[in-house]
Amino acid sequence: MKSKLSLLVLALLSVTLTQAQGLHFGIKGGANMTKVDGKAMSDEFNYGYQLGGFAEVGLGKKWFIQPELMWTEYRTRTADDFEDIINNAIDGSNRKEVKLNYLAIPITLNYRLLDWFSLHLGPQFGVLLNQEKNLLQNGRDAFNAGVVSIVGGAQLNFGGFHITGRYFTNINDINSGEINSDINNAWKNKGFQVGVGIRIL
């Protein structure tokens, strides 16, 4: 799964760069407010962070593509009934905090409504770098290693400085399948992200 995601992302970036009419690079960081939807997971939002870099690839006066490479931390909690629902959960796992660290690669198509305001939409590819291994017995993985999401939002542009707000939701199920069969609905990570970026090249 990881190799397929990497090849797909490299192909998309190669096509993007060959179409480029203007190319800039920058760094960005921000906060995540996320939750995992699904049985045995808490319905509350939790805070994490994101750090990384971005590129701006001009496709004319109004359009540009913005690929990013981000280290992203998502936090969630298991629900009160987690241990009761998951037969192979460890003892005392109710209301346990879960931390998931991803290498996330959003690739958005941006449209400038105004010089200082743009809208964006696109896919986001993620590779799970590490996770809590003590949710299930024997330290098995509770979450899939690869994830595909859709992201959309708006961006304020002030010269080389920008502020981004976006919403994202998973397309695929992040449940690894190593839990019991009582869980008949998918786990989907979703939430909001706010980021601040500055162009350096």
NUMARFI-766319 format. One record per residue: x, y, z of N, C-alpha, C in turn; residue in one letter. Coordinates in steps of 0.1 Angstrom, whole numbers, plus 5000, padded with zeros to 4 digits. Last residue first. Layout:
<sites>
XYZXYZXYZa
...
</sites>
This chain:
<sites>
511053084985511653084972510653114961l
509353105007510853135009511553134996i
506253195019506953155007508453195009r
504653055047505353165041506253125030i
501452975063502652945055503353075050g
499452825087500152955083501352915075v
496352645090497752655088498252795084g
493952435104494352575102495852585101v
491652185097493052215098493152365096q
489251945110489552075104491052105106f
488151605101488351725110488751845102g
488451245104487951375097488151485107k
488750905097489351025104488851145096n
486650635102487050745093487550865101k
486050305103486650415110487150515100w
482950145093484350185091484750295101a
481149885110481250015103482650055103n
481149665125480649645112480649775104n
482549495149482749635144482349625129i
482549235154481349315159481449455154d
484749105147483749125137482549195141s
487649265162486649165161485549205151n
490549395144489649395155488549285152i
492049405121492549315131491749325144e
491249595103490649465102491149365112g
492149855105493049755099492449625097s
490450135096490350015105491249905098n
490150335078491450325084491450215094i
488550325046488450285060489850275066d
488850615024488950465027488850445043n
488550885026487750815017487750665020i
488451115054489050995047488050945037n
488251465051487651345056488251225048t
488851805060489251685054488451565059f
488852165055488152045061488651925054y
490852455062490352345054489652235062r
492552755058491552685066490952575058g
495552935058494752835052493752775062t
497253225050496553155061495553065054i
500553325037499153285035498653215048h
502853545021502353485033500853445031f
503753674999504353545002503853485014g
500753844996502153834990502653694992g
498553695012499153835014500553825009f
495653505009497053525004497453675005n
493753275025494053415024495453435020l
491852995014493153055017493253205015q
489652725021489952855016491252905021a
488852385011488852495020489152625013g
489352025014488752145007488752255017g
490351685007490451815014489851925006v
489951345011489651455003489651585012i
492351075015491351165019491051265009s
493650755021493350855011492250945016v
496250585038494950645038494850755027v
498050305051497850405040496450455041g
497950135073499150215071498950325060a
495150115095495750085082496950185080n
495250025130494950125119495750085107f
496049855150494549885149494249965136a
498449605150498049735145496549745144d
499049435182498749445167498349575163r
499949365208500449485201500249495186g
498549165221499749135213500349245205n
495349335219496249235224497349205215q
495249685211494849545209495849455215l
496549915218495049915218494549775217l
499249945216498749875228497149885229n
500450105197500349955195499749885206k
499750405182499650335195499550185192e
501950455154500650455161500750385174q
503650605126503650525139502250545145n
503050665099504450645103504550575117l
500850615074500950615088502350575092l
500650835048501250705052501450715067v
498150975026498850975039499450835041g
497051215003497551085005498351085018f
494251394993495351395003495751245005q
492851574965493151454973494251484983p
491051904967491951794961492051674970g
490552254965490052114966490952014960l
490252594974490952484970490252354973h
490052954968489452824972490252714967l
491553264978491353154969490653034976s
492353604980491453504985491253394974f
493753814969494053774983493253664988w
492653854944494153844945494553784959d
489853624943490453764944491953744945l
489653364936488453444934488853594934l
491853144924491853274930490553354926r
491852804931491252904922491253044929y
493852514933493352634939492852734928n
493952184940493752274929493152394934l
496252014961495052084959495052174946t
497351744976497651814963496351884959i
498851645007497751695000498151764987p
500351415022500651475010499351525003i
501751325054500551365046500951445034a
502751095074503351175064502251205054l
501251085107501151065093502151145085y
500550945138501451035131501550995116n
498150935163498550885149499350985142l
497250845195497950935187498450875174k
494550815217495250755206495950865198v
493650765251494050855240494850785230e
490950565262492450575260492650675249k
488450475272488850615272490350635271r
489450145281488450245280488950385281n
491349955286491550045274490450145272s
491649765306491749895310491949995298g
493149505286492349545298492649695301d
493049535250493749515263492849555274i
490749375228491349495234492049455247a
489249175217490749155218491449275223n
486649265215486949145224488449135226n
485349565217486549505211486949385220i
483249635234482949605220484149525214i
484449685259483349595259483049545244d
486449865253486849735258485749635258e
484750085245485750025236486149885241f
482950245258482550105256483650035248d
483850505258483750435271483550285269d
486150525229484850555237484850475250a
489450665225488450555224487250585233t
490350965209490250885221489250775218r
492951125190491551085192491551005205t
495051325169494751265182493251235183r
497551345144496151335148495951275161y
500151525130499751445142498251455144e
502051525101500751555107500451465119t
504251665080504251575092503051615100w
503651715046503451755060503651635069m
503951865017504551755023504551785038l
501751974990502351995003502951855008e
500852144960501252024967501952054980p
498752334945499552354957499752214964q
498252494914498252374922499252384934i
496152764903497552714907497352584915f
494553014883494652874888496052844893w
494553274873493553234883493853104890k
496653284854496353394863495553354875k
498352964852497653084846497453184857g
499252784870498652734858497852844851l
501952764893501052844886500552774873g
502352604922502652574907501652654899v
503952614952502852674944503252664929e
504552384978504952444966503652504960a
505452345013504552345002505152404990f
506252155044506552255033505452245022g
505552135079506152085066506352195056g
503352015105504552095101505052045088l
500552015127501151975114502352075111q
498951875156499651975149500151925135y
495851845174497151795171497851905163g
492951795196493951885189495251815186y
489751635190491051655197492051735189n
486251605194487351645186488551665195f
484251315202484851445205486051475196e
483351065201482751155191483351295193d
485450775204484850895210484450995199s
484750455191485650565191484850685197m
482950245189484050225199485050345199a
482250315155481850245167483150225176k
483250635141483050485141482750435154g
485550885133484150845134484050695133d
487951045151487750925143486350885144v
488751395147488151285154488151165145k
490651705151490151585144489451485153t
492251975143491151945152490351825146m
495552085140494452005135493451985147n
497552375131496852295141495852205134a
500752445115499452475120498852375129g
503052565090502652485102501352525106g
505252575062504052605069503852515081k
507352715036507252635048505852675054i
507752705000507652765013507452665024g
508252784965508352694976508252774989f
507052824931507452874944507452774955h
506752874897506952774908507652844920l
504852894868505452964879505552874891g
503852714851504152844846504852934856q
504052354848504152474856504552594848a
503752104838502752204834503052344840q
505751964850505851984836504852084831t
504651944876505852034874506052054859l
502451764873502251904878503451994874t
503651534866502751594856502651744860v
505051484890505851494878504951564867s
502951454909503851574910504651594897l
501851214900501051344900501951464901l
503951044904503451064890502651194890a
504251054932505351094923504851124909l
501750944940502051084943503151134934v
502050684930500950764925501250914928l
504250594945504350594930503250694924l
503150604971504350684967504450694952s
501050414970500750564973501950644968l
502550184965501550234955501250374957k
504050164989504750184976503750234965s
501950135008502850245009503550274996k
500849885000500050005000500950135000m
</sites>
